[in-house]
Amino acid sequence: MAGYAGLATGAFAPVPAGELTPFISHALILILFLSFLDIDFRTLIRLRGRDLAQVAGWTLAKLVLLPLALWAVCRLLIPGWALAVLLLAGTSAGVMVPFFAGLLGAEIHRSLQVVVATSLLLPLTLPGLTKLLLGQELPIPFSHMARMLGMIIFIPLLLTLLGRRTAPALLAWLGRRRYPLMLVLVFICNAGVFAPFAGFLRSQADQALLALTVSILVALAAAAGGLAWGLLFGDRMSGLGGAIAFTFSNSMLVVVFAAKFFGPRATLLPALYTLPFFLMILPLRWLKTRLGLERPAGDGV
């Protein structure tokens, strides 16, 4: 609800919300820093052979194949939303993926590895896809997009690694209090992001409804894609784990990234993805119980 409250504040109180706009990148860096506190980024170092190939396959599917497929479909059916769908579908697996994997009984350790791999590669893959598919239409240099995403991802990563070495007690204290802190930061992000687009949001409510519909369709398509990839190529991470990794994306990162470079439509879609983000727990739980998708053998480290 903090995200939607921030969106509403930006739309209906753009003047005070606009005071937050210069700080949205800083707020997102802090959100990722708090989210990274429980993530072990060394998990990729231990990968060898078949495990490495598995993570590479899942990463390729999440960062390249899924966004390409959804972009192509949107270019045919709803071309005005194709860019927004490409950005949303092409973002990294969210840091909450291992939590949802455990909640729904899917493989946790492989999910964590996919989160780490997609997060580290995102500053290259998302700008690369955007320039490859829309280079003629967009004057934005690849380096500008990559630099922004790299800063937002690697600054909190370095802060986390440094904190673990120098101030573990402080990180533990922040970890116990991060939920209310993250709610405030999410509010700041959305309010600051949407203040410049207040006129668009108030005058084109139909676009907001369409964006919500598209966000739900993207969530369903992502879950179906992850399920299919897992059934075809899954090993330690099943179709259920794949559906979770593909569905629970880092949409807040796309909100800030799209607001910087791509305007209201591309920003609105990932912001409204918050609703299907949490609602997708219900169909995924149904898939597990009704279709017999169980945690595969070998779960764990």
C-alpha positions as CSV (number, residue, x, y, z in Angstrom):
1,M,0.0,0.0,0.0
2,A,2.9,2.3,0.5
3,G,3.6,2.2,-3.2
4,Y,0.1,3.1,-4.2
5,A,0.0,5.8,-1.5
6,G,3.1,7.4,-3.0
7,L,1.6,7.2,-6.5
8,A,-1.5,9.0,-5.3
9,T,0.5,11.6,-3.5
10,G,2.6,12.3,-6.6
11,A,-0.6,12.5,-8.8
12,F,-2.7,14.7,-6.5
13,A,-0.1,16.7,-4.5
14,P,2.6,17.1,-7.1
15,V,4.1,20.3,-5.6
16,P,5.2,18.8,-2.2
17,A,5.8,15.4,-3.8
18,G,8.1,17.1,-6.3
19,E,10.4,18.0,-3.4
20,L,11.2,14.2,-3.2
21,T,12.0,13.8,-6.9
22,P,15.7,14.5,-6.6
23,F,16.1,11.8,-4.0
24,I,14.4,8.8,-5.8
25,S,17.7,7.2,-6.9
26,H,19.0,7.5,-3.3
27,A,15.9,6.0,-1.9
28,L,16.1,3.1,-4.3
29,I,19.7,2.5,-3.4
30,L,18.7,2.3,0.3
31,I,15.8,0.0,-0.6
32,L,18.2,-2.4,-2.4
33,F,20.8,-2.1,0.4
34,L,18.2,-3.2,3.0
35,S,17.0,-5.9,0.7
36,F,20.6,-7.2,0.1
37,L,21.2,-7.7,3.8
38,D,20.2,-11.4,3.7
39,I,21.7,-12.1,0.2
40,D,24.9,-14.1,-0.1
41,F,26.5,-12.8,-3.3
42,R,29.3,-15.4,-3.0
43,T,26.8,-18.1,-4.0
44,L,27.8,-17.9,-7.6
45,I,31.5,-18.4,-6.9
46,R,30.9,-22.0,-5.9
47,L,29.0,-22.9,-9.1
48,R,30.6,-25.6,-11.3
49,G,29.6,-27.7,-14.3
50,R,26.0,-28.6,-14.5
51,D,24.9,-26.2,-11.7
52,L,26.6,-23.3,-13.5
53,A,24.9,-24.2,-16.8
54,Q,21.5,-24.3,-15.0
55,V,21.9,-20.9,-13.5
56,A,23.1,-19.5,-16.9
57,G,20.1,-21.0,-18.6
58,W,17.6,-19.5,-16.1
59,T,19.4,-16.1,-16.3
60,L,19.2,-16.1,-20.1
61,A,15.6,-17.0,-20.0
62,K,14.7,-14.3,-17.4
63,L,16.8,-11.4,-18.8
64,V,16.6,-12.1,-22.5
65,L,14.1,-14.7,-23.8
66,L,11.1,-13.7,-21.6
67,P,11.3,-9.9,-22.3
68,L,11.9,-10.6,-26.1
69,A,8.9,-12.8,-26.3
70,L,6.6,-10.4,-24.4
71,W,7.9,-7.4,-26.4
72,A,7.2,-9.2,-29.7
73,V,3.6,-10.0,-28.6
74,C,3.0,-6.4,-27.5
75,R,4.4,-5.0,-30.7
76,L,1.7,-6.9,-32.5
77,L,-1.2,-6.3,-30.1
78,I,-0.6,-3.2,-28.1
79,P,2.4,-1.4,-29.6
80,G,2.1,1.6,-27.4
81,W,3.0,-0.5,-24.4
82,A,5.7,-2.7,-25.9
83,L,8.6,-0.6,-24.4
84,A,7.0,-0.6,-20.9
85,V,6.5,-4.4,-21.1
86,L,10.1,-4.9,-22.3
87,L,11.4,-3.0,-19.3
88,L,9.2,-4.7,-16.8
89,A,9.8,-8.2,-18.1
90,G,13.5,-7.7,-18.6
91,T,14.3,-6.7,-15.0
92,S,16.1,-8.9,-12.6
93,A,14.5,-11.5,-10.3
94,G,13.5,-9.7,-7.1
95,V,15.2,-10.2,-3.8
96,M,12.0,-11.6,-2.3
97,V,12.1,-14.6,-4.7
98,P,13.9,-16.9,-2.2
99,F,11.3,-15.9,0.4
100,F,8.4,-16.7,-1.9
101,A,10.1,-19.9,-3.0
102,G,10.3,-21.1,0.7
103,L,6.7,-20.0,1.3
104,L,5.4,-22.0,-1.6
105,G,7.7,-25.0,-1.2
106,A,10.0,-24.5,-4.2
107,E,13.8,-24.8,-4.4
108,I,15.4,-21.9,-2.4
109,H,19.1,-22.1,-3.1
110,R,18.9,-22.2,-6.9
111,S,16.4,-19.3,-6.7
112,L,18.9,-17.3,-4.7
113,Q,21.6,-18.0,-7.3
114,V,19.2,-16.7,-10.1
115,V,18.5,-13.6,-8.1
116,V,22.2,-12.8,-7.7
117,A,23.1,-13.6,-11.3
118,T,20.2,-11.6,-12.8
119,S,21.0,-8.6,-10.5
120,L,24.6,-8.5,-11.4
121,L,24.0,-8.7,-15.2
122,L,21.0,-6.4,-15.4
123,P,23.0,-3.2,-16.0
124,L,24.2,-4.7,-19.3
125,T,21.2,-6.8,-20.4
126,L,18.3,-4.3,-20.0
127,P,20.1,-1.3,-21.7
128,G,21.4,-3.7,-24.3
129,L,17.9,-5.1,-25.2
130,T,16.5,-1.6,-25.2
131,K,19.1,-0.3,-27.7
132,L,18.9,-3.5,-29.8
133,L,15.1,-3.3,-30.3
134,L,14.5,0.4,-30.1
135,G,17.8,2.0,-31.0
136,Q,16.4,3.8,-34.0
137,E,13.6,5.3,-31.9
138,L,15.5,6.2,-28.7
139,P,18.4,8.7,-28.6
140,I,19.5,7.6,-25.2
141,P,23.0,6.2,-25.2
142,F,23.6,2.7,-23.9
143,S,26.3,4.0,-21.5
144,H,23.9,6.4,-19.8
145,M,21.4,3.6,-19.1
146,A,24.1,1.1,-18.0
147,R,25.7,3.7,-15.7
148,M,22.5,4.4,-13.9
149,L,21.6,0.8,-13.4
150,G,25.1,-0.1,-12.4
151,M,25.2,2.7,-9.8
152,I,21.8,1.7,-8.3
153,I,22.8,-2.0,-8.1
154,F,26.5,-2.0,-7.2
155,I,26.5,0.8,-4.7
156,P,24.2,-1.0,-2.3
157,L,26.0,-4.3,-3.0
158,L,29.4,-2.7,-2.1
159,L,27.8,-1.1,1.0
160,T,26.5,-4.5,2.1
161,L,29.8,-6.3,1.6
162,L,31.7,-3.5,3.4
163,G,29.1,-3.5,6.3
164,R,29.5,-7.2,6.8
165,R,33.2,-6.7,7.3
166,T,33.2,-3.6,9.4
167,A,29.8,-3.2,11.1
168,P,27.9,-6.5,11.3
169,A,26.1,-5.3,14.4
170,L,24.8,-2.3,12.6
171,L,23.6,-4.4,9.7
172,A,21.8,-6.8,12.1
173,W,20.1,-3.7,13.8
174,L,19.0,-2.4,10.4
175,G,17.8,-5.9,9.4
176,R,15.4,-6.0,12.4
177,R,14.0,-2.6,11.5
178,R,14.0,-2.6,7.8
179,Y,10.3,-3.2,7.1
180,P,9.1,0.2,8.3
181,L,12.2,1.8,6.7
182,M,11.4,0.2,3.4
183,L,7.8,1.3,3.5
184,V,8.9,5.0,3.9
185,L,11.5,4.6,1.1
186,V,8.9,3.0,-1.3
187,F,6.6,5.9,-0.6
188,I,9.3,8.4,-1.3
189,C,10.2,6.7,-4.6
190,N,6.7,6.6,-6.0
191,A,5.7,10.1,-4.8
192,G,8.9,11.6,-6.2
193,V,8.7,9.6,-9.5
194,F,5.1,10.5,-10.3
195,A,5.0,14.1,-9.3
196,P,6.3,15.2,-12.7
197,F,3.7,13.0,-14.4
198,A,0.7,14.3,-12.3
199,G,-1.0,15.9,-15.3
200,F,-0.8,12.7,-17.3
201,L,-2.2,10.6,-14.4
202,R,-5.1,12.9,-13.7
203,S,-6.1,13.5,-17.3
204,Q,-5.7,9.9,-18.5
205,A,-7.2,7.6,-15.9
206,D,-8.1,5.2,-18.7
207,Q,-4.4,4.7,-19.3
208,A,-3.9,3.8,-15.6
209,L,-6.6,1.2,-15.9
210,L,-5.1,-0.2,-19.0
211,A,-1.6,-0.3,-17.4
212,L,-3.1,-2.3,-14.5
213,T,-4.6,-4.8,-16.9
214,V,-1.3,-5.1,-18.8
215,S,0.6,-5.6,-15.6
216,I,-1.7,-8.5,-14.6
217,L,-1.2,-10.0,-18.0
218,V,2.6,-9.7,-17.8
219,A,2.5,-11.4,-14.4
220,L,0.5,-14.3,-15.7
221,A,2.7,-14.6,-18.8
222,A,5.8,-14.5,-16.7
223,A,4.5,-17.3,-14.4
224,A,3.6,-19.4,-17.5
225,G,7.0,-18.8,-19.0
226,G,8.8,-19.8,-15.8
227,L,6.6,-22.9,-15.5
228,A,7.3,-23.9,-19.1
229,W,11.1,-23.3,-18.8
230,G,11.2,-25.3,-15.6
231,L,9.2,-28.3,-17.0
232,L,11.4,-28.3,-20.1
233,F,14.9,-27.6,-18.8
234,G,14.6,-27.5,-15.0
235,D,16.8,-29.6,-12.8
236,R,17.2,-28.4,-9.2
237,M,14.7,-25.5,-9.9
238,S,11.3,-26.9,-10.9
239,G,8.6,-25.2,-13.0
240,L,7.2,-23.8,-9.7
241,G,10.5,-22.2,-8.8
242,G,10.8,-20.8,-12.3
243,A,7.4,-19.3,-12.2
244,I,8.3,-17.6,-8.9
245,A,11.6,-16.3,-10.2
246,F,10.0,-14.9,-13.4
247,T,7.0,-13.4,-11.7
248,F,8.4,-11.7,-8.6
249,S,10.6,-9.2,-10.5
250,N,12.5,-6.1,-9.2
251,S,9.7,-3.8,-10.5
252,M,10.7,-0.8,-8.2
253,L,14.1,-0.6,-10.0
254,V,12.2,-0.3,-13.3
255,V,10.0,2.4,-11.9
256,V,13.0,4.6,-11.2
257,F,14.9,3.6,-14.4
258,A,11.8,4.3,-16.6
259,A,11.1,7.6,-14.9
260,K,14.6,8.8,-15.7
261,F,14.6,7.8,-19.4
262,F,11.2,6.8,-20.8
263,G,8.2,8.8,-19.5
264,P,4.9,8.1,-17.9
265,R,3.7,4.9,-19.6
266,A,6.9,3.0,-19.0
267,T,6.9,4.2,-15.4
268,L,3.3,3.5,-14.6
269,L,3.3,-0.1,-15.7
270,P,6.0,-1.3,-13.2
271,A,4.5,0.9,-10.4
272,L,1.1,-0.8,-10.8
273,Y,2.8,-4.3,-11.0
274,T,2.7,-4.2,-7.2
275,L,-0.9,-5.5,-7.2
276,P,-0.3,-8.6,-9.3
277,F,3.1,-9.0,-7.6
278,F,1.4,-10.1,-4.4
279,L,-1.8,-11.5,-5.8
280,M,0.2,-14.0,-7.9
281,I,0.9,-16.0,-4.7
282,L,-2.7,-17.4,-4.9
283,P,-2.5,-19.0,-8.4
284,L,1.0,-20.2,-7.8
285,R,-0.1,-21.9,-4.6
286,W,-3.0,-23.4,-6.6
287,L,-0.5,-24.7,-9.2
288,K,1.5,-26.4,-6.5
289,T,-1.4,-28.2,-4.8
290,R,-3.5,-29.0,-7.9
291,L,-0.8,-29.9,-10.3
292,G,1.5,-31.6,-7.9
293,L,4.5,-29.3,-8.3
294,E,6.8,-30.3,-5.4
295,R,10.2,-29.2,-4.2
296,P,12.7,-31.2,-6.3
297,A,15.2,-33.5,-4.7
298,G,18.4,-32.0,-3.6
299,D,17.1,-28.7,-2.2
300,G,19.5,-26.8,-0.1
301,V,23.1,-26.0,-0.2
